[in-house]
Amino acid sequence: MKALFKNPLLGLLYFTVFLAVIVWLIEQFLPGPWLHTLVYSILFFFAVLTGVTGFLAGKLMKLETFTSVSVILGTTIIRLICCIVFVFLILWQGHENLLWFVVDFFIIYLLYLLFDMYGLITNLRLHSK
């Protein structure tokens, strides 16, 4: 597992593929309204957003002009603003089944947030030794 976080983008790719397979399995074996029609768009959005904010955080941490707290807070604010814009655009288009969109969105949001936290803790543990 440590090898995944030596190259964070590779770990992100594996995590996204893993989530896509789980979503596909849910679609195949548990038919029902559980998944919104845009669930793969949500996965793609979070994969790109996590990759961009992770890359940005990595570059800013190397500059040494910013503290790690300000970088993490800044990327969290960028993530929040992007999520608000994404949800607004989906609501503005008038898609149906909005309850499951919100449920799917926040489940995927929390999973990618856990992925980020795990990567951050792993990275900090490597630097503390």
C-alpha positions in Angstrom: 0.0 0.0 0.0 2.9 2.3 0.6 3.9 2.0 -3.0 0.7 3.6 -4.1 1.4 6.8 -2.3 4.9 7.1 -3.7 3.1 8.0 -6.9 -0.2 9.6 -5.8 -1.6 9.8 -9.2 -1.2 6.1 -9.7 -2.9 5.5 -6.4 -5.7 7.8 -7.4 -6.2 5.9 -10.7 -6.4 2.6 -8.9 -8.8 4.0 -6.3 -11.0 5.5 -9.1 -11.0 2.2 -11.0 -11.9 0.3 -7.8 -14.8 2.6 -7.2 -16.0 2.3 -10.8 -16.0 -1.5 -10.5 -18.0 -1.3 -7.3 -20.5 1.0 -8.9 -20.8 -1.3 -11.9 -21.3 -4.3 -9.6 -24.0 -2.5 -7.7 -25.7 -1.7 -11.1 -25.5 -5.3 -12.2 -26.5 -7.1 -9.0 -28.7 -4.6 -7.1 -31.0 -3.0 -9.7 -33.0 -0.2 -8.4 -32.8 3.6 -7.9 -29.7 3.5 -5.8 -27.5 5.0 -8.4 -28.1 8.2 -10.3 -27.6 8.2 -14.0 -24.6 10.7 -13.6 -22.7 8.5 -11.0 -19.9 7.9 -13.5 -19.7 11.7 -14.1 -19.5 12.2 -10.4 -16.6 9.7 -10.2 -14.8 11.4 -13.1 -15.3 14.8 -11.5 -13.8 13.7 -8.2 -11.0 11.9 -9.8 -10.0 15.0 -11.8 -10.6 17.3 -8.8 -8.5 15.2 -6.4 -5.7 14.9 -9.0 -5.6 18.6 -9.6 -5.8 19.6 -6.0 -3.2 17.0 -5.0 -0.8 18.1 -7.7 -1.3 21.8 -6.7 -0.8 20.9 -3.0 2.4 19.0 -3.9 3.8 21.9 -5.9 3.0 24.5 -3.3 4.4 22.4 -0.4 7.8 22.3 -2.3 7.9 26.1 -2.5 8.5 26.4 1.2 6.8 29.9 1.2 3.5 28.4 2.3 2.9 26.3 5.4 1.3 22.9 5.0 -1.8 24.1 6.9 -2.4 26.9 4.5 -1.9 24.7 1.5 -4.3 22.0 2.8 -6.9 24.7 3.8 -6.5 26.3 0.4 -7.0 23.1 -1.5 -10.0 22.2 0.7 -11.6 25.6 -0.2 -10.9 25.0 -3.9 -12.5 21.5 -3.6 -15.6 23.0 -1.8 -16.1 25.7 -4.4 -15.7 23.3 -7.3 -18.2 20.9 -5.7 -20.7 23.7 -5.2 -20.4 24.7 -8.8 -20.7 21.1 -10.0 -23.9 20.5 -7.9 -25.3 23.9 -9.1 -24.8 23.0 -12.7 -26.5 19.6 -12.3 -29.4 21.2 -10.5 -29.7 23.9 -13.1 -29.9 21.3 -15.9 -32.9 19.8 -14.2 -32.0 16.2 -13.9 -34.5 13.8 -12.3 -34.0 11.7 -9.2 -32.1 14.5 -7.3 -32.3 12.7 -4.0 -30.1 9.8 -5.3 -27.8 12.3 -7.0 -27.2 14.1 -3.6 -26.7 10.7 -1.8 -24.4 9.4 -4.5 -22.5 12.7 -4.6 -21.8 12.8 -0.9 -20.9 9.2 -0.6 -18.3 9.6 -3.4 -17.2 12.9 -1.9 -16.6 11.2 1.5 -14.7 8.3 -0.1 -12.4 10.6 -2.0 -11.9 12.7 1.2 -10.9 9.6 3.1 -8.5 8.7 0.2 -6.9 12.2 0.5 -6.7 11.9 4.3 -5.0 8.5 4.1 -2.6 9.8 1.5 -1.8 12.8 3.7 -1.3 10.8 6.8 0.9 8.3 5.0 2.9 11.2 3.5 3.4 12.9 6.9 4.4 9.6 8.5 7.1 9.2 5.9 8.4 12.7 6.5 8.4 12.3 10.3 10.9 9.5 10.3 
